[in-house]
Amino acid sequence: MTEFPVIHTNVWDAIAAVPAVLILTQILKLYFHIPGRYVPSLAGLLGMGISIFISHPHHLSSGIFIGFFYGSAAVGTYSSLKT
């Protein structure tokens, strides 16, 4: 049985990744006229992309796991700011 990878979170998560996902999602929504029901999925995919390729490039499982948090945090931030 393989061990679970150690997932390190840092300042990058809160200061750069979540706002980057939020901004990229809004830009893509604006330019490509993406319906609102697909925006959370888009944010999740963008979060996973940033996490896998930038934040955790050597651990795919860590990248996927943290990517969901990036996308969810961006959607939650947008929702709370809109309300």
C-alpha positions in Angstrom: 0.0 0.0 0.0 1.4 3.4 -0.9 1.4 6.2 1.5 -0.6 9.4 1.0 1.6 12.3 -0.1 2.2 15.1 2.3 0.3 18.2 1.1 1.9 21.5 2.0 -0.3 24.6 1.8 1.3 27.9 1.9 0.7 31.6 1.3 0.4 30.9 -2.4 -3.0 29.3 -1.8 -4.7 32.3 -0.4 -2.9 35.2 -1.9 -2.3 34.1 -5.5 -4.1 30.9 -6.6 -7.7 31.6 -5.5 -7.8 35.2 -6.9 -6.1 33.9 -10.1 -8.9 31.3 -10.5 -11.5 33.9 -9.7 -10.1 36.4 -12.2 -9.5 33.8 -15.0 -13.1 32.4 -14.5 -14.6 35.9 -14.8 -12.5 36.7 -17.9 -13.5 33.5 -19.6 -17.1 34.0 -18.7 -17.0 37.5 -20.2 -15.3 36.6 -23.4 -16.9 33.2 -24.2 -20.4 33.9 -22.8 -20.3 30.8 -20.6 -23.7 30.0 -18.9 -23.8 30.4 -15.1 -24.4 26.8 -14.5 -21.0 25.8 -16.0 -18.9 28.4 -14.1 -18.3 26.3 -10.9 -17.0 23.4 -13.2 -14.8 25.9 -15.0 -13.4 27.2 -11.8 -12.7 23.6 -10.6 -10.9 22.8 -13.8 -8.9 26.1 -13.6 -8.1 25.4 -10.0 -6.9 21.9 -10.8 -4.8 23.2 -13.7 -3.1 25.8 -11.5 -2.6 23.3 -8.7 -1.3 20.4 -10.9 1.0 22.5 -13.1 2.2 25.3 -10.8 1.6 24.6 -7.1 2.1 20.8 -6.9 3.8 19.7 -10.1 5.4 16.5 -8.7 2.4 15.0 -7.0 -0.7 14.5 -9.2 -2.9 13.4 -6.3 -2.0 16.4 -4.3 -2.6 18.7 -7.3 -6.0 17.3 -7.9 -7.0 17.4 -4.2 -5.8 21.0 -3.7 -7.2 22.0 -7.1 -10.7 21.3 -5.9 -10.1 23.6 -3.0 -8.9 26.4 -5.3 -11.9 26.2 -7.5 -14.4 25.9 -4.6 -12.8 28.8 -2.7 -13.0 31.0 -5.9 -16.7 30.1 -6.4 -17.4 30.7 -2.7 -15.6 34.0 -2.8 -17.5 35.2 -5.9 -20.8 34.0 -4.4 -20.3 35.8 -1.1 -19.1 39.0 -2.8 -22.1 39.0 -5.2 -24.6 38.5 -2.3 
